[in-house]
């Protein structure tokens, strides 16, 4: 069978029909689930923004969470455009988790379509463009996060379209495409600051062109970079305003915050990311062979001589530098921090997969074709377990009873919760989380002064804790493993 010809001939049916239908069907049973699983902390923080926009303050510049560790719950991190839009849908249809999950899936699919357009503009052929979209769609890390509320999803989607429009400008030389590219790169950077690295493509292209001209062709290349430079105004205004408020946030310091005795740990993180996170979560085991072949093809066919290669290389080097700077925080768990790597990684895969499908050795084409068909299965097998409950299951089983156990406007303590957001989001309450590492007499006294009136406790250890027991009045409800105390 001529796999390459068949895929190229069915490109639009595969990208705009098969991928969306399969993605929906493979996630259909998960869409009604409340937020849970891997990185529920970040998901519930994002969802708290959405709920607070919907219920309290629809001002785009005032993103709030339920945790009062931040004054009045006001926590300005990334620009909350995605959360604000989702809150708008809540205002129309009501606060249903299905809305968040479906919108997240739609964002993912728009990103898949963007990868297809990027492939068309870069390669000029339907086969590699389709392979780029198909293999990207079945990255296990995206399979998991594509229905979970993360601003990283929106930033990645916008960044992909920013790259696609720049590649389209390079092919067609229409200035309007540069402005579209700048707009999408601006949205990506606003939504998540690390995606500023995607500006490495337009800026890197202009820099490399000036360098090759012996620093003579400044004017035309300044015009190439100008839309991007102007579009940086909005992200600069936001982040220069909010970053000074990020007290205690390790992201700002990165590896500079690491101690000398952590060198072995950092090396272990790098090795685990290389041998586990990369093939298992980012690529999909079924795409590893194509990834390696893609690298070999780029060298053997001298694709590095293509005009846009230096620009994408500069972006890639910037993303890798970001990874090294944040490696101690990324660790082996924060896989969504690695989203900026994905467009570049899958370009390698598309090149390698196309080469194998068109190889004179027919058995290689057969192996690659079968593997491509199996990619969705591999993604599902790796990702489905990530939706398992990793918090107290009673939060879900007795959700409504726990919510109505105390007045909705009561300020509460919740514990034991390592996250400032998970329990408070599911209980639909404002207040503070408790875990042993952060509990001090001064902090407990301050929370009482701030109006803490009830305590949701799911471990009896805290009922005898010296900082808590004197504040306990009486039990007002026992629900599953939770005892709800009135505080005095």
N, C-alpha and C positions, 0 to 999 in steps of 0.2 A: 504493500500500500504506500502511496506517495503522501506521507503524513504532512510534509511541509506544504504541498499544493492544496491539500484538503483544508488545512487550518487557514491558510491565506484566503482561500475562496469563501470560507465561512466566518471571516473575521468579525464582522459586525453582529452576526447572529450569536457568536460566542461571547463577545464582550458585552453587548447591550441586552442580550436575552438570556443566555445560559448562565453566566456568572450571577446576575441578580436573582434569578429564580433559584439556583442552587444555594446561594448564600441565605436567602430567605427561608427555604425549606430546612436547611441544616441548623438554623437558629430558631425555628418556629416554636419549638417546645420550651425555649429559654426566654422568649420575649416577655411573658407575664411575671417572671421571677423578680422578687425584690433584690436590691443590690447586695451581693455577697461574693465570696470567692477571693481570688488573688487580688491584692491591692484594693480591697474594699475601702480602706482608709481614703485613698485618693478619689474613688468613685463617690463615696458619701459626702466628701468635702465639696465636690462639684455639684452634686445633687442638692446639697444644702444651699448653695448659691441660687440654684434654680427656684427652690421652694421659697426662699426669702425674697427674691425678686417678685415672685407671684403673690405672696401673702402680705408683704410689708412695704417694700420700697422698690418701685420699678425703675429707679434711677440707675442707669447703666454704670455710673461711676461709683456706686456704693454697693459693691458685692459683700454680702454678709454670710456668715456661717452660724451654726447653732452654738458653737463653743464661745463662751464669754471670756476665755483666756485673752481674746482680742477685744478691746474696748467696744462695747455695744455690738459685738460680733462682726465688726467691720474689718475685713481682711482683704487688702488689695495686693494681689500677686500678679498673675497674668491678666491681661485685659479681658473681661468676662463676656465677650461678645456672644460666644456660643451659648453660655448659660442664660443670657438675657433673651436670646431668640427662643430658646426652649421654654423659658418662662412665659413668653408671649403665647406659645401654643397651649400652655397650661391655662392661660386666661380665656382661651377660646374653648378648649375641650375638657378642662378640668385637670387636676393634678394626678395623672395616671402614669405609673412607671413605664407602661407600654409606649407612651409618647416619646419618652426619653430614649428608649431602646430603638424604636423605629427611626427616629431622627438620627441617632448615632449610626445606624446601619446605612441610612441614606448618605450621610457624610462620607462613610467608607466607600460606598459605590461611586460617588462622584470622584473620589480619589482614584479608583480603578479606571474610570473613564479618562481621567487626566493622565494616567500612565500610558494608556493607549494612544492618546494624542501626543504625548511626549515621544513615544516610540515612532509614530508616524513622522514627526518633525525631524527626529534625529537620524533615523535609519532610512526613511523614504520607502519602506516596504511594509506590506501588511503582515507578513509572517512574524517578523521580530516584534512589531508593535503589538500583535495579538499575544505572543508569548510573554511579552513584558507585562501586559495586563493580567493574563491568566495566572502566571506564577506568583505575581505580587498578591493576587486575590487570595491565595492559599498559604500565605505566610501564617504559621500557627499563632504568632504573637498578635497579628491583626485579626485572625479568626476569633480570638478571645476578646480583644478590646473593641471590636467593631460594633458591638451592641452595648458597650459600657460607656457611661458618660465621662469622657476625658477630654480636656481642651487640646491635648496632644493630637487627638484624632482630627480635629478641625485644622490645627496648624499644619499637620502633615498633608492633608488634602489641599489646602491653599498653597503650600509650598510646591507641591507637585505641579499644580496649574501654573504657578509662577515660572517654573522651569520649562514647562511645555510651551508657554507663550514666548519665552525667550528663544527657545529652539525654533519656533515657528517664525519669529522675526528673522533669525539668521537665514532661514530657508527662503523667505519671501521678501525680506527687507522692507516691511511696512511698519512705519513708526508706531502705529496704533497698537501693534503687538508688544512693543516695548512698554507702553503705558499699562496695558493689561498685565504684563508680567510684573511690573512694579507694584500695581495694586494688590495682586495676590501675594507677593512677597511681603508687602506691608501687613496684610491680614495675618499671614503666618507668623510674622515676628511679634505683632501685637498679642496674638493669642498665646504664643509660647516663645520666650526670648531666644532659646538656642537656635531657632530656625532663622535667625539673622544670618547664620552661616550660609544659607542658600543664596544670599546676595553675592557669594563668592563666584557664582557663574557669570552674571553680567559684569561685575566689577573685575573679575579675573580675566574675562574675555577682553575688556577694554585695556587693562594693564598689559596683558600679553601682546596685544596688537601694537601698543605704543612701544613696548620693548623691542619687538621685531622690526619696527620701523626705525630703530636707532633714535627713539625719542623725537621723531619729526612729526608724526601724525597725531598731534594732540587734539585738534579741533573735532574731527569726526568721532573720536573715541570718547571725548567728554560728552558728546551728544548721546552716545550709547549708554553711558553711565548716568546721565542726568536724571531720567525718570526714577531710577532706583535711589539716587541721592535725595531727591525731593521727597520720595515716599518714606524715607527714614525719619521724617520730621515727627510724625504721629507716634511711632514706637519710642523715639527718643524722649518726647514730652512725657509719655506715660511712665516709662521705666526710670527716668531721672527723678521723677516725683515719688514713686513708690519704693524704689530700692532702699533709700535711707530708712524706711520704716521696717525693713526685714531684720529685726533684731533677733540674733540667735539662729539665723538661717544659714546652715552650712553650705548651701549652694553658692553663696557669694565668695566664700573663702576657698572652697574646693579642696584640692590636694595640699594647699598651703596650710590647711588646718590639721593635716596629718602629722603624727609624731614619728620620730625615727624608728621606734619599735613596731610600727605598722608596716614597714617595708615588705616583710614576708607576706603579710595579709594582702597587701596591694598586688604583689606578684601573683598570689593565688587567685585573686579576683580576675586578673588579666587572663590567666591560663583557663579558668573556668568559663569566662566569656568566649574565649576562642574555641575551645573544644566542645562546649555544651550549648551556651546561649546562641552562638552564631548558627551552627547547623540545625539545632533542635527547635529553636523558637523563631529566629529571624528568617531563616531561609526555607525550612522544611527539608527533612532528610531526602525527600525525592528530588530536590533541586540542587543538592550538593555537587553531584557530578557535573551538571551544566555550569554551575558557578566556577568550578576549577577549569573546565574546558574553556569557558569564556575568557578567563584570564590568559590562558595560553594562546587563544585566537587573537586577542588584542595585541599580543607581542608578535606572533608569527606573521600575522597579516598587516602589521604596522598600523593598526587602527589608531595608535597614539599620535599619528601624523594628521588625523582629522582636525579641522579647524576648531571644533568645540572641545576637543579632548583636554587641552590645558586648562580651560575654564572649569570643567567638571573635576579635574584633578585638584585644582586650587580649592574648590568647595570640599572635596573629599579630605584633603589635608587639614582644612579647618575643622571639619567634623571630628576627625581623629584627635586633633589637639584638644577640642572640647571634651572628648571622652577621657583623655589622659588627665585633664584638669579636674574632672568630676569623678574619677574612677573610684575614689574611696566612698562616695555617696551612692553611686550607681550600684556598686557591689555586684552580687550575683542575683539580686531580686528585682531591682528597678529596671526591668527590661524596656518599659515604655520610654525611658530616657534615651534609648538607642534608636528611636524612630528616625532621626535625621540621617542615619546610615542607609535606610531602606531603598530610596530611589537609586542610589549608586550601586548597591549590591545587586538589585534586580536587573540593572542594565547588563552586568556581567552575565547573569543567568540567561537573559534573552539571547545574547550573542552566542553563548555556549549551546543552548538548546537548539537554536536554528542551525548551528553548525552540525550537530549530531543528527538532526532530522534529515539534513541534506547530504550526509556523508555517503561516500561511495560504498562503504561497508554497510550493507542494508540492515544487518542485525543491530548496528548501533542506532539506526533510525527507529527500528522496532522497539528496542529497549527504552529509548527516550519517549516514544509515543505512548507506550504503556505506562511509563512513569508519570507522564503529564496527566493521563486519565486518572491515576491513583492519587494525585496531589490532594484533592479535597478529602479523601479518606484519611490520609496521613495527618492532615491538619486537624480534622475532627478527633482522631484518636489521641493526639497530643494535647488538645486544648479542652476537651469536654470536662475533664477532671478538675479544671481550674475553677469551675462554678460551684464546687462543693463548699458547704458552709464552713467557714473557719472562725466564726464568732460563736457566741452562745446560741444554740439553735432555738432556745425559748424566745429569743428576740423575734423570731419569725412565726413560731407556732402560736404564741400568745400576744401577737403584736397589738391588736386592738385593745385587749384587756389591760395591757401594760400602759398604753397611751391614755386610757380613760381612768386610770387608777388615781390620778391627781389632776388638778385643774390644768388646762392647756397653757395658761400663762404663768404657771409656777416655775420658779428657777430651781434647778435640781442638781444634785451630784449623781454621777453614774460610775459604777465600777464593778469589776476590775476591767478597764478598757485601756489598752496601750495607745489607742488612737483618740484624738480629741473630737472625732466626728462620728464614728460608727454607731455607738449606742444612742447618742443624742439625736442623730438623724432618724433612726428607726423608732425611737420613743416620741419623736416630734416635740422635743422640749429644748429650752435654752438652759445652759448651765455649764458645768465643768466635769471633766473626766478625772478619775482617780486611778492611779497605779503606784506601786510602792516607790519607784524611783523618783517621783516628783512630789510626794506628799511631805510637807513640812508644817510645823505649828503655825507659822506666819501665814502660809498660803491658805491653810484651813480657816484661820481666823478672818482673813481677808474675804474669802468666799462667803462666810456667814454674814459679814458686814454688807456684802453686795446683794444679799437677799436669798441665799440658798435656803429653801424651805423643805425639800424632800430629798431622800437618798434612795436611789435604786441600787440595791446591793445583791450581787449574785455569788458572793463568797462570804462565808461566816467569819473569815479572818478579820474583816474590817469592823465587825461589830464589837471587837475587843481591842481595836487599834487605839493606842493612847491619844492620838490626835483627833479621833472621831467619836469614841464612845461617850464622852461627856456631852456631845451635841445631840445624841439620839433621844428622842422623846418616846414614840410608840410606833408599833407596826400598824400601818393602815391597810396593807394588802399583802397577801402571799400568793404569787402567781408563778407556777412552774418553779424554777430554781431562784426566782427573784423574791426578795423581801423588800417591801417599800416602806421606808421609815419616814415619819414626820420628824423634822429637826427642831431643836429649841435653841 
